[in-house]
Amino acid sequence: MLTTLDKAELRAEVRRLWAEEGVEPSRMRIDSPCTRLTEAQTTYRLSRFVPDLSD
């Protein structure tokens, strides 16, 4: 999981996961938690779905 204020860093990590680890973008989730109007920057949180292999 990656948490960043930098949109370019977020895009770079998505590209890296896809290129180096073969993680399809459809298996990734990008959240942007709600911020108050007084906060100047948006935080981005990148996570990826991991299949449950316990079956």
C-alpha positions in Angstrom: 0.0 0.0 0.0 1.2 3.5 -0.8 -0.1 6.7 0.7 1.1 10.0 -0.9 0.2 13.6 -1.5 2.0 13.5 -4.9 -0.1 12.4 -7.9 3.0 11.8 -10.0 4.3 9.4 -7.4 1.0 7.6 -7.4 1.0 7.2 -11.2 4.6 6.0 -11.0 3.8 3.3 -8.5 0.8 2.1 -10.5 3.1 1.8 -13.6 5.7 0.0 -11.6 3.3 -2.5 -10.1 2.0 -3.2 -13.6 5.4 -3.5 -15.3 7.4 -5.2 -12.6 4.9 -7.4 -10.8 2.2 -7.8 -13.5 -0.6 -6.4 -11.4 -3.4 -5.3 -13.7 -4.8 -1.8 -13.0 -8.2 -3.4 -12.5 -6.7 -5.2 -9.5 -5.7 -1.9 -7.9 -7.7 0.5 -5.8 -7.1 4.3 -5.4 -8.8 6.0 -2.6 -8.9 9.7 -2.0 -10.3 10.2 1.5 -12.5 13.2 2.0 -10.6 16.3 3.2 -11.9 19.4 4.8 -12.0 22.5 2.8 -9.3 24.1 4.9 -6.8 21.4 3.8 -4.9 22.3 0.7 -3.7 18.9 -0.5 -5.4 15.6 -1.3 -4.1 12.4 0.0 -4.1 9.4 -2.3 -4.0 5.8 -1.1 -3.1 3.0 -3.4 -3.8 -0.6 -2.5 -4.3 -3.8 -4.5 -6.7 -6.7 -4.3 -5.2 -9.9 -3.2 -7.1 -13.1 -3.9 -8.1 -15.4 -1.1 -6.1 -18.6 -1.8 -7.3 -20.4 1.3 -9.9 -22.5 -0.6 
